[in-house]
Amino acid sequence: MKHLLKMSDLTPGEVTHILDVADQLKAQQKAGGTPPLLAGKSVALMFSKNSTRTRNSFEVGVYQLGGLGHYMNAATELQQSGRGEPLKDTARVLGRYYDCVVWRTYRQCDLEEFAELAGVPVINGLTDYAHPCQVLADLMTIRERRGTLAGQKLCFVGDGSSMANSLIVGGLLAGMSVTCVCPRDYRPAADVVMFAHKYGEKFHLTTDPAEGVKDADVVVTAVWNTARPGTQDSEQRLRDFAGYQLTSSLLAAELEADYLIILTAVEKVAINFGRENQEWLSDLTVDKAKEYIAQEQFAKGSMLPKIEAAIRFAQSGEGRRTLITLLDKAAERSEE
């Protein structure tokens, strides 16, 4: 029996195998449907804190594979636990009812105790320490866009908590070089750093965002102000993470001047289209850009060379690393 409680539970070969199977299932679903691999199986989806994407992706995924995914608000529905029933008893009972348990909770130690006693596979849906499912999905997306994971440079900028812990381990297992950028008081877990140092020069920990994103193929961030708005903790985090946002100026900081102009052009072009048309740029041709200019979609004259350069940049492998962030940022401004 195999649990997925943290990324270090997996070997490099297992990471690759999971991604290969995920690619295959995704293609099958697009082609008409996946085989009923979970027919007759039931999966408990326990969430002790809020979730949108993780909950829905598990519910839909289990259904598409022919199984039953049963959602439980663990904060309210596990009534016996709320009245003092030991975690071990809850684990044993649910392990008799279900074939697998997904649990989003707070403490990693609670999840690991639950897995030890449940008698069925247990999957981490997010703890304060790790978020392995999210990172596997991220690695899948990166591989789709970049073609490979091996040899790529991954940079994470933000809070050294669950996402950083899992990206560091997952990226290194996948053959990537990993740089983690976070304020000094928000470093990743000590055991994660110890694991990463085994990979020598393939891992780098820094407090300097500009240093971290230099020559990166993929730049990732996650929410870092997790405190309740208006509280002292929230205000402190706003101060501590000043300069750790993924702005276009940060992402362009190490690029040559020509690329800086190109990135600016990408932003200007994206503003005219909005969020619902984020995919347009990869298919846009220079002739089509000239047509848009004739329709006064863009500024005339000197803007054309920049748009031509932006198109070629966005269609290149190098351009894709910054395109999504820039389009998101531009689309948000266009909606204001």
Beta strands, then each sheet from edge to edge (+ up, - down):
strand 1: 42-47
strand 2: 68-73
strand 3: 100-104
strand 4: 122-126
strand 5: 153-157
strand 6: 177-181
strand 7: 203-206
strand 8: 218-221
sheet 1: 2+ 1+ 3+ 4+
sheet 2: 7+ 6+ 5+ 8+
end
